Every structure is written in structure tokens, then in C-alpha cells.
Amino acid sequence: MSKSEKERRKQLLADLRQKAAAEFEKSLPMSRENFRQLLDFLDDELQTKECDDKLTITTTFLHNHNISNVEQVLRWLAGHGGYCDCEVLANVEEHFE
């Protein structure tokens, strides 16, 4: 493979990553900052409470922060593996690192 072909493939890969990142950002039902705050809140709360296999703590956070599209956020979380509070931390947090 020639050097120019390697560079072209590298650029294509970079373009695909950038497109995927842009699509991810566009899919977010609330701000990235709200997600960071949610994840921090869950991390703190789950140190002293057990997960009840629901989104109880997440829902509390969303209501306390006046998030207007709670159901949409919960659907988005489920679509990314967050079916309960501990799964939000385990499966969703990695998307924000």
C-alpha cells in the first residue's frame, strides 16, 4: 500500500469518527452538561444506595433539574444500555468520556 493510500484511509477513518461524534451529539435529548451532572449525581448516590433495577435516581435528577422531556431522555438512556441507574453508569457513561 502506498503512502498516499495510507493517508487517504487515515483521513476517511477520521472523517467517519467525526461524523459519528456529530451524530451522537445531535441525538442527545439534553445538554452534554446535564448528562455530566446526571452521571456525577448517580455516582454519588449509588455509593450509599443500592440500585433498585429502575431509573429511580435518574428520574429524580431529571425532575429536580427541570428537564422537560423526561420520557425522551429515559428512552435515549435505554437505547444506550441504561435500563436502570447502575446501567446508566456502566453503559452510558463511556459515551461521554
BELCOR-V883799 format. One record per pair of residues at least 24 apart in sequence whose C-alpha atoms are under 6 Angstrom apart, sorted by the first residue. I is the first residue (numbers start at 1). J is the second residue. Records with the same first field share a line. If there is no record, write none. Layout:
I: J + J
This chain:
29: 73
53: 84
54: 84
55: 84 + 85
